[in-house]
Amino acid sequence: MPEKKPFNDAVAHMQNIEGAPSSIEVKKLPRLLRYFGYFMAGFFGLSLLMILIGISIQ
């Protein structure tokens, strides 16, 4: 993925000072963090699905 160019100098300065990553690649994260992220996404997705099913049944 190409580097994102900040739209002004203030944003570039803050990214350099804070050390914020320009992008996150899931494949490069540690395995535990990847699985935790997948679990959380799945949990929220299933929760939303259950809520929608529960609302439609009533």
Backbone as a ProteinNet text record, in pm:
[ID]
protein_1_A
[PRIMARY]
MPEKKPFNDAVAHMQNIEGAPSSIEVKKLPRLLRYFGYFMAGFFGLSLLMILIGISIQ
[TERTIARY]
82.9	0	88.4	63.4	147.3	121.8	223.7	212	108.5	27.5	-70.2	-0.1	-26.1	31.2	-64.6	-16.5	-103.6	-143.4	-261.4	-310.9	-253.6	-186.5	-115.8	-1.7	81.1	199.8	165.1	54.1	17	-14.8	-85.1	-119.8	7.4	96.9	223	303.2	306.9	380.4	319.5	187.8	122.1	144.8	142.4	168.4	310.7	405.7	544.2	563	499.8	514.3	446.5	322.3	245.2	287.8	348.5	389.2	272.3	168.9	51.1	84.3	42.4	69.6	-15	39.3	-36.4	-144.7	-118.9	-219.6	-187.9	-288.8	-271.9	-298.5	-203.1	-221.6	-248.4	-365.8	-408.3	-313.1	-260.9	-172.7	-43.2	-2.5	122.5	103.4	-20.4	-45.5	-12.4	18.9	39.2	-87.6	-68.8	-180.2	-290.4	-252.7	-352.7	-439.3	-377.7	-454.5	-544.1	-494.8	-577.3	-700.8	-680.4	-793.6	-890.7	-837.9	-924.7	-1008.2	-947.3	-1020.4	-1127.9	-1093.5	-1193.1	-1307.5	-1274	-1376.6	-1470.4	-1412.7	-1495.5	-1584.6	-1530.7	-1610.7	-1723.3	-1691.4	-1793.5	-1898.5	-1854.9	-1948.6	-2045.8	-1993.2	-2080.8	-2174.1	-2122.7	-2206.3	-2319.3	-2285.5	-2389.6	-2488.4	-2439.9	-2529	-2627.8	-2578.9	-2665.9	-2769.3	-2725.4	-2816.1	-2923	-2884.1	-2981.4	-3080.7	-3033.1	-3123.2	-3223.6	-3176.2	-3267.4	-3369.1	-3326	-3419.3	-3520.3	-3473.6	-3563.7	-3666.4	-3626.5	-3720.2	-3821.2	-3777.1	-3868	-3968.4	-3934.9	-4026.6	-4144.3	-4116.9	-4224	-4326.2
-116.5	0	124.1	220	340.5	427	502	592.4	700.1	732.2	839.9	972.8	1069.3	1202	1285.2	1347.7	1434	1557.5	1610.6	1723.5	1857.1	1863.6	1986	1952.1	2053.4	2030.4	1997.9	2052.9	2027.9	1880.4	1820.2	1678	1593	1627	1553.3	1564.5	1683.4	1704.4	1621.1	1621	1543.9	1394.2	1346.7	1204.7	1168.4	1256.8	1230.1	1234.5	1331.2	1345.9	1230.5	1199.2	1095.3	955	941.6	809.6	726.6	792.5	721.9	646.5	520.2	446.7	502	498.7	548.7	448.8	321.3	219.2	96.6	15.7	-106.2	-225.8	-315.8	-439	-550.7	-611.4	-713.6	-832.7	-867.9	-985	-966.8	-840.6	-816.6	-805	-807.3	-800.8	-935.3	-935.4	-1063.2	-1148	-1276.9	-1370.2	-1347.2	-1323	-1302	-1179.8	-1070.4	-950.2	-972.7	-1046.5	-1076.6	-1155.1	-1260.4	-1342.9	-1264.3	-1177.9	-1094.4	-1001.5	-942.8	-856	-932	-1052.2	-1134.4	-1171.4	-1205.1	-1240.3	-1122.8	-1003.1	-885.5	-851.4	-857.9	-829.2	-931.6	-1058	-1162.2	-1146.8	-1111	-1092.2	-978.3	-866.3	-752.6	-786.4	-858	-897.2	-990.1	-1090.9	-1183.3	-1114.6	-1024.3	-950.5	-866.6	-798.7	-718.3	-806.2	-921.3	-1014.6	-1064.5	-1099.5	-1147.3	-1037.4	-914.8	-803.5	-783	-785.1	-766	-879.3	-1001.8	-1114.7	-1100.2	-1060.4	-1042.2	-933.4	-826.7	-718.1	-762.1	-837.6	-878.5	-983.6	-1061.1	-1163.2	-1099.2	-990.3	-927.4	-867.4
0	0	0	-86.8	-88.5	34.3	70.5	185.3	156.8	255.9	242	266.8	181.6	200.2	284	391.3	470.2	389.4	418.6	340.2	384.1	498.9	537.2	633.4	662.1	745	889.6	940.3	1079.2	1101	1007.1	1018.3	1010.6	920.3	908.6	1037.1	1094.4	1219.5	1332.4	1345.6	1451.5	1432.2	1308.2	1283.9	1322.8	1298	1335.4	1486.1	1552.7	1697.1	1771.2	1730.8	1799.8	1760	1644.5	1597.8	1550.3	1499.8	1451.9	1323.5	1313.3	1189.4	1075.2	955	840.3	799.2	817.4	788.8	873.6	893.4	972.8	882.8	875.9	800.9	900.7	888.8	984.1	983.1	869	858.7	936.9	963.4	1034.5	1185.3	1232.8	1376.9	1441.8	1571.5	1641	1635.5	1637.8	1622.2	1725.9	1851.8	1956.3	1927.5	1883.6	1850.8	1729.7	1631.3	1513.7	1554.7	1634.9	1676.5	1763.6	1849.1	1932.3	1843.8	1742.2	1649.7	1573.9	1526.7	1457.2	1551.1	1676.3	1773.7	1799.2	1817.9	1845.9	1726.5	1606.4	1487	1473.2	1495.5	1488.8	1596.6	1717.6	1827.5	1797.5	1749.7	1717.4	1601.7	1502.2	1388.9	1431.5	1512.1	1559	1652	1735.3	1824.1	1744.1	1641.6	1557.2	1488.1	1438.4	1373	1469.7	1591.8	1691.8	1728.3	1741.5	1773.6	1660.9	1536.9	1423.6	1414	1439.1	1437.8	1550.8	1669.3	1783.1	1758.5	1695.1	1665.3	1560.1	1460.8	1353.5	1400.8	1503.2	1554.2	1628	1696.5	1776.1	1690.5
[MASK]
++++++++++++++++++++++++++++++++++++++++++++++++++++++++++

